[in-house]
Amino acid sequence: MARTSGRPARDAAGAARHEGDGGGAGREVAEAVAALRGDGETPEAWVTGLVFNEKAGDEVLRRVFTVDPFPDARYWLAYHPLPPAAAHASVRHPDPRVRRFLAENPRLPADVLAVLAQDTDARVRRVAVMTACEYGIELPVELVVRLATGDDARLRYGATGLAGLPDEVLLSLAEDPDPRVRAVAIGPWSWPRLRPEVREAAAADEDPLVREAVAEATRVEAPLPVTVAEFLAESDPDRRGRAARTAPVDADLAAFLVGHEDRAVRHAAAHNPHVPTALALVLGSDTDPAVRLAVSLRADLTEEQRAAIAPTVPAGRQPVPAWVAERFGDPEAMRELAASGHVVLRRAVTCAPWLPPDVVTRLAADDDFFVRLMLCENDHAPHDLLVEMFISWDGLSSGSLVHRRNFARPGLARFADHADPRLRYAALFDPQAGPELVERLSYDPEALVRRRASGDGRLPLRRLAELLDEPDTARTAARNPSLPVPLMHRMLDLAGAGH
């Protein structure tokens, strides 16, 4: 990254005027501006930190996105949600590669993605359209029509998947000059709506992609097998598997599936609600643990029947059974399932969007670690359990636990001197902790704690300015919401931003 560390710092009087205070606060800001060094790679870290600084105004963000080359854009610009002002500023970056990474971001506001779909660079436009298609992001209808009828065949192809594409435009694309576009425009919905001469031409199209699309659009799905004879006659293994799992099989086929030599067939039969309960229970003693687990999770079993099965339950998450998810809005069903002896059902309950307080209390005291952890991961857990899990769990979700609604609470500051660095980190989430505690923890030997302190808005400016020049805290310090605007601009001067 180009840097201009030789540029003079803004003078102290100017910094004070920007702060609107010619006294102590203004002098403190001016001193911080003058002292900033910007050594090594810290200016790169400042750029990515300022993008996510909630107090960075439009002018700061405009300058951020003049930095070229832009640091590490591939690794964060495509995935992290950007503040709205940053998202709108980002589309003006001069490097099309940066805009292309940005166009991959499904969390962009729709109006920003719409700008990228009209970018001067063809690849940026195509990526933006692909993102809008994949994530169902609605672009303005007039833009969708323009993309679907423009000169770029790849954009026309992509536009067929955009939300809001008028029916008549999609139908017209079945006559597109490009065979890929013609093929994607032909499907079960469009086929019967096409003019007869268009269907005739498509059926005789010289391109195999178009003929394959016609064959798929006109294919009639036969009913799944429901008898033993039909099952044995079915040559498609996918259809046999779906039949075993979901079809309304008759009694003979149900018995055939339960006794099948293939464990995959028995596993599918264990899920099939049309297999009678008494017959399904035969699978409760199956030699395959996955089959036993599947049958133990059937909706039609009593607690006693579940208890008689000895499933092997893996650690961690399992998919929530569909019948449990269907009852998420029923408080009595949640109470009943939270009291189940089957740990997978208790884990499933924790995924409900809302739970009665008594169910939360029961699950928070569950003897299964993953019931308690999943309760925390879904924002139901009480404060004490969140703190306990944050200390004991080191998996993928551990970092998110501190952001659950019940984590931050007065009293966490008592851990500021604890031997466990994770608890010292937790101390910074005490809303009543003062600047002195935050500053003390900014010197912590553990990088996790120092970084958290560097982004804390209660940190005194003098110490914040020091942390901006330390490599392991520069990025998080640049996100600190208490950064004065003159200091932000000096950081951008040193990072080589334009004016």
Solvent accessible surface area in square Angstrom, and as a share of the most:
residue,aa,sasa,rsa
1,M,61,0.27
2,A,66,0.51
3,R,84,0.31
4,T,40,0.23
5,S,56,0.36
6,G,77,0.74
7,R,81,0.30
8,P,119,0.75
9,A,35,0.27
10,R,86,0.31
11,D,88,0.45
12,A,57,0.44
13,A,58,0.45
14,G,19,0.19
15,A,1,0.01
16,A,11,0.08
17,R,174,0.64
18,H,98,0.44
19,E,69,0.31
20,G,69,0.67
21,D,55,0.28
22,G,67,0.64
23,G,25,0.24
24,G,44,0.42
25,A,52,0.41
26,G,0,0.00
27,R,139,0.51
28,E,70,0.31
29,V,6,0.04
30,A,2,0.01
31,E,114,0.51
32,A,7,0.05
33,V,0,0.00
34,A,70,0.54
35,A,70,0.55
36,L,11,0.06
37,R,135,0.49
38,G,0,0.00
39,D,72,0.37
40,G,57,0.55
41,E,137,0.62
42,T,5,0.03
43,P,1,0.01
44,E,50,0.23
45,A,11,0.08
46,W,1,0.00
47,V,0,0.00
48,T,4,0.02
49,G,0,0.00
50,L,0,0.00
51,V,0,0.00
52,F,34,0.14
53,N,2,0.01
54,E,126,0.57
55,K,123,0.52
56,A,10,0.07
57,G,35,0.34
58,D,110,0.57
59,E,87,0.39
60,V,3,0.02
61,L,2,0.01
62,R,73,0.27
63,R,4,0.02
64,V,0,0.00
65,F,3,0.01
66,T,45,0.26
67,V,1,0.00
68,D,71,0.37
69,P,71,0.44
70,F,16,0.07
71,P,8,0.05
72,D,72,0.37
73,A,7,0.05
74,R,135,0.49
75,Y,160,0.61
76,W,21,0.07
77,L,0,0.00
78,A,2,0.01
79,Y,134,0.51
80,H,85,0.38
81,P,70,0.44
82,L,17,0.08
83,P,37,0.23
84,P,94,0.59
85,A,39,0.30
86,A,0,0.00
87,A,0,0.00
88,H,79,0.35
89,A,4,0.03
90,S,0,0.00
91,V,23,0.13
92,R,147,0.54
93,H,1,0.00
94,P,78,0.49
95,D,17,0.09
96,P,45,0.28
97,R,134,0.49
98,V,5,0.03
99,R,23,0.08
100,R,44,0.16
101,F,22,0.09
102,L,0,0.00
103,A,0,0.00
104,E,69,0.31
105,N,0,0.00
106,P,41,0.26
107,R,146,0.53
108,L,9,0.05
109,P,43,0.27
110,A,43,0.33
111,D,78,0.41
112,V,1,0.01
113,L,0,0.00
114,A,7,0.05
115,V,77,0.44
116,L,0,0.00
117,A,0,0.00
118,Q,89,0.39
119,D,16,0.08
120,T,130,0.75
121,D,29,0.15
122,A,32,0.25
123,R,130,0.48
124,V,0,0.00
125,R,55,0.20
126,R,68,0.25
127,V,21,0.12
128,A,0,0.00
129,V,2,0.01
130,M,112,0.50
131,T,5,0.03
132,A,0,0.00
133,C,39,0.23
134,E,121,0.54
135,Y,117,0.44
136,G,48,0.46
137,I,24,0.12
138,E,126,0.56
139,L,9,0.05
140,P,57,0.36
141,V,79,0.45
142,E,116,0.52
143,L,4,0.02
144,V,0,0.00
145,V,46,0.27
146,R,126,0.46
147,L,13,0.06
148,A,0,0.00
149,T,81,0.47
150,G,29,0.27
151,D,148,0.77
152,D,28,0.15
153,A,23,0.18
154,R,137,0.50
155,L,12,0.06
156,R,25,0.09
157,Y,101,0.39
158,G,19,0.18
159,A,0,0.00
160,T,22,0.13
161,G,48,0.46
162,L,9,0.04
163,A,38,0.29
164,G,48,0.46
165,L,23,0.11
166,P,31,0.19
167,D,81,0.42
168,E,118,0.53
169,V,17,0.10
170,L,35,0.17
171,L,39,0.19
172,S,58,0.37
173,L,7,0.03
174,A,5,0.04
175,E,89,0.40
176,D,11,0.05
177,P,115,0.72
178,D,22,0.11
179,P,41,0.26
180,R,103,0.38
181,V,0,0.00
182,R,41,0.15
183,A,14,0.11
184,V,62,0.36
185,A,2,0.02
186,I,11,0.06
187,G,18,0.17
188,P,100,0.63
189,W,97,0.34
190,S,3,0.02
191,W,39,0.14
192,P,87,0.55
193,R,125,0.46
194,L,9,0.05
195,R,124,0.45
196,P,92,0.58
197,E,97,0.43
198,V,9,0.05
199,R,68,0.25
200,E,129,0.58
201,A,66,0.51
202,A,5,0.04
203,A,56,0.44
204,A,81,0.63
205,D,19,0.10
206,E,159,0.71
207,D,30,0.16
208,P,72,0.45
209,L,87,0.43
210,V,1,0.00
211,R,104,0.38
212,E,109,0.49
213,A,18,0.14
214,V,15,0.08
215,A,63,0.48
216,E,96,0.43
217,A,13,0.10
218,T,64,0.37
219,R,144,0.53
220,V,134,0.77
221,E,88,0.40
222,A,55,0.43
223,P,121,0.76
224,L,40,0.20
225,P,6,0.04
226,V,45,0.26
227,T,44,0.26
228,V,41,0.23
229,A,74,0.57
230,E,81,0.36
231,F,8,0.03
232,L,120,0.60
233,A,84,0.65
234,E,31,0.14
235,S,100,0.64
236,D,55,0.28
237,P,94,0.59
238,D,87,0.45
239,R,29,0.11
240,R,76,0.28
241,G,36,0.34
242,R,99,0.36
243,A,0,0.00
244,A,1,0.01
245,R,105,0.38
246,T,74,0.43
247,A,1,0.01
248,P,87,0.54
249,V,13,0.07
250,D,57,0.30
251,A,76,0.59
252,D,102,0.53
253,L,0,0.00
254,A,0,0.00
255,A,53,0.41
256,F,66,0.27
257,L,0,0.00
258,V,9,0.05
259,G,64,0.61
260,H,43,0.19
261,E,164,0.74
262,D,63,0.32
263,R,104,0.38
264,A,52,0.40
265,V,23,0.13
266,R,31,0.11
267,H,46,0.20
268,A,10,0.08
269,A,0,0.00
270,A,0,0.00
271,H,65,0.29
272,N,0,0.00
273,P,100,0.63
274,H,87,0.39
275,V,0,0.00
276,P,68,0.43
277,T,41,0.24
278,A,81,0.63
279,L,45,0.22
280,A,0,0.00
281,L,54,0.27
282,V,89,0.51
283,L,4,0.02
284,G,10,0.10
285,S,96,0.62
286,D,18,0.09
287,T,126,0.73
288,D,27,0.14
289,P,61,0.38
290,A,37,0.29
291,V,0,0.00
292,R,45,0.16
293,L,23,0.11
294,A,7,0.05
295,V,0,0.00
296,S,0,0.00
297,L,25,0.13
298,R,13,0.05
299,A,46,0.36
300,D,65,0.34
301,L,13,0.06
302,T,69,0.40
303,E,74,0.33
304,E,130,0.58
305,Q,55,0.24
306,R,17,0.06
307,A,85,0.66
308,A,90,0.70
309,I,15,0.08
310,A,76,0.59
311,P,37,0.23
312,T,79,0.46
313,V,45,0.26
314,P,70,0.44
315,A,79,0.61
316,G,13,0.13
317,R,131,0.48
318,Q,31,0.14
319,P,119,0.75
320,V,45,0.26
321,P,21,0.13
322,A,73,0.57
323,W,37,0.13
324,V,0,0.00
325,A,44,0.34
326,E,142,0.63
327,R,96,0.35
328,F,35,0.15
329,G,74,0.71
330,D,65,0.34
331,P,52,0.33
332,E,114,0.51
333,A,12,0.09
334,M,1,0.00
335,R,85,0.31
336,E,122,0.55
337,L,10,0.05
338,A,1,0.01
339,A,56,0.43
340,S,5,0.03
341,G,67,0.64
342,H,14,0.06
343,V,26,0.15
344,V,3,0.02
345,L,0,0.00
346,R,29,0.10
347,R,13,0.05
348,A,3,0.03
349,V,0,0.00
350,T,0,0.00
351,C,30,0.18
352,A,1,0.01
353,P,115,0.72
354,W,146,0.51
355,L,7,0.04
356,P,1,0.01
357,P,103,0.65
358,D,73,0.38
359,V,3,0.02
360,V,22,0.12
361,T,95,0.55
362,R,131,0.48
363,L,0,0.00
364,A,20,0.15
365,A,85,0.66
366,D,18,0.09
367,D,132,0.69
368,D,25,0.13
369,F,58,0.24
370,F,40,0.17
371,V,0,0.00
372,R,42,0.15
373,L,5,0.02
374,M,3,0.01
375,L,0,0.00
376,C,0,0.00
377,E,20,0.09
378,N,45,0.23
379,D,39,0.20
380,H,15,0.07
381,A,1,0.01
382,P,54,0.34
383,H,12,0.05
384,D,107,0.55
385,L,11,0.05
386,L,1,0.01
387,V,13,0.07
388,E,82,0.37
389,M,0,0.00
390,F,4,0.02
391,I,62,0.32
392,S,69,0.44
393,W,60,0.21
394,D,121,0.63
395,G,24,0.23
396,L,192,0.96
397,S,25,0.16
398,S,14,0.09
399,G,46,0.44
400,S,44,0.28
401,L,0,0.00
402,V,4,0.02
403,H,126,0.56
404,R,66,0.24
405,R,164,0.60
406,N,40,0.20
407,F,0,0.00
408,A,53,0.41
409,R,103,0.38
410,P,69,0.43
411,G,34,0.33
412,L,1,0.01
413,A,29,0.22
414,R,162,0.59
415,F,30,0.13
416,A,5,0.04
417,D,114,0.59
418,H,78,0.35
419,A,95,0.74
420,D,38,0.20
421,P,42,0.27
422,R,49,0.18
423,L,10,0.05
424,R,31,0.11
425,Y,26,0.10
426,A,0,0.00
427,A,0,0.00
428,L,2,0.01
429,F,16,0.07
430,D,4,0.02
431,P,82,0.51
432,Q,140,0.62
433,A,10,0.08
434,G,26,0.25
435,P,63,0.40
436,E,133,0.60
437,L,25,0.13
438,V,0,0.00
439,E,30,0.14
440,R,115,0.42
441,L,4,0.02
442,S,0,0.00
443,Y,122,0.46
444,D,10,0.05
445,P,118,0.75
446,E,66,0.29
447,A,29,0.23
448,L,59,0.30
449,V,0,0.00
450,R,48,0.17
451,R,92,0.33
452,R,78,0.29
453,A,0,0.00
454,S,0,0.00
455,G,25,0.24
456,D,13,0.07
457,G,35,0.33
458,R,70,0.25
459,L,5,0.03
460,P,39,0.24
461,L,26,0.13
462,R,125,0.46
463,R,11,0.04
464,L,0,0.00
465,A,12,0.10
466,E,75,0.34
467,L,0,0.00
468,L,0,0.00
469,D,13,0.07
470,E,57,0.26
471,P,116,0.73
472,D,54,0.28
473,T,0,0.00
474,A,0,0.00
475,R,106,0.39
476,T,38,0.22
477,A,0,0.00
478,A,0,0.00
479,R,114,0.42
480,N,0,0.00
481,P,41,0.26
482,S,50,0.33
483,L,7,0.04
484,P,15,0.10
485,V,50,0.29
486,P,1,0.00
487,L,0,0.00
488,M,0,0.00
489,H,12,0.05
490,R,13,0.05
491,M,0,0.00
492,L,1,0.00
493,D,9,0.05
494,L,1,0.00
495,A,0,0.00
496,G,24,0.23
497,A,1,0.00
498,G,30,0.29
499,H,141,0.63
